[in-house]
Amino acid sequence: MRSRLFLKIYLTLLASLAAVAIASAAFVWLGQGEEDLSWQTQRARFVAALIPSDMDRRSVEATLERFSRAFDADIAVYDPSGRLIASAGRPLPRDILERRWRRDGGDVHTMMAELPDGRAVAARMARPFRPSARNPLAYLALIAGVIGLAAYPVVRHLTRRLERLRAGVDAWGRGDFVARVPANGSDEVAAVAKSFNKAADHVERLIKSHRALLANASHELRSPLARLRMAIDLYEQAPDDNRKEEIVRNLAELDTLVEEILLASRLDHVEKLDAPEPVDFLALVSEEGARNGVDVSGTAATVTGDARLLGRLVRNLMHNALRHGGPPVSATVAQASSTVELRIRDHGPGIPDSEGARVFEPFYRPSGRSEAAGGWGLGLALVRQIAERHGGAVRYESPPGGGACFVVTLPAHR
């Protein structure tokens, strides 16, 4: 099973090499047949010109003697009836005219050529010390074999990377969410590995986030539920308007918390806004400021986004400043080139610089803050999520003179 892909690729490569070798050999063999026939004809005409039919026997023998010494060969010329005319070197077999090509053992072979005038010339000589030129299939088979052997480690390396990728995906599918695959290289396999690791990181982060959200939400829900139960018990014993207001207040707190949990979960799964539209950001901040008693100033600025989510962002920052900071609370809107900036400042105790980044974590509780005082809930975590979904960011700054200042930057509408 593990080697199936390797076998498929490797056998396909070998089959392709074999097909190419066979086709090339057939082409060469067919072409060589025509070439040999043409060469044999030219050779016969050449030999006939060297020993013309009207040449006397002594001249023919002298010519054959020179050829015999030059090529270290045994040569004989026969007339059209097969009778020996002249020869040089050792005698040739009697059946030389019946077997045009023959191997006499070792590196010696005999060949025979018919001349245009009907005579025949036979020669026996040593074979040259080189591979036979009449077997191109052997060459092609040798080349195919070498390529096949060289391709083995390449194909094996490729399939081994795919096997490691599959093993990583299988491990991840079995619940090992920290499993990752090697992403070395820059080819398609490395691209798939990087995409898998990126998706695994995202899923792992979502799972951790949901687990932390569930654990913190369960803890935060217990306090208002306990107060609500106690208020209901007291109200049943002695109905009172104050206790009734306490019940309503706890129910509102529960409703807000549940709403924030649902919104945070939804934003975790949203990468782009459904229907972004131009939003008059200064007007939106001014409206929330008037509703919460916060002074708003600044210049007109327009951003692109979801007005309902942006209103929630501004409202959460103002509520956070009013609840955890100190008066006066002010909000300022400014635009610089392509960025719109919102600053909400209070004059409370502020936040230590070491915790400036952690305040945006869900249900973060500052150091030294008692459990009875409660944490910071999901308000600032939602601010960060909403800002990021709009292509912006949020940060905390310690302003001179004390207090806290939260700065939101958003891309300006174009």
Helices and strands as residue ranges (DSSP letters): H 4-50, H 57-71, E 74-78, E 84-88, G 94-97, E 101-103, E 108-114, E 120-126, H 136-173, H 188-237, H 241-268, E 277-280, H 281-292, E 295-298, E 302-305, H 307-324, E 330-336, E 339-346, G 353-355, G 358-360, H 379-389, E 393-397, E 404-411
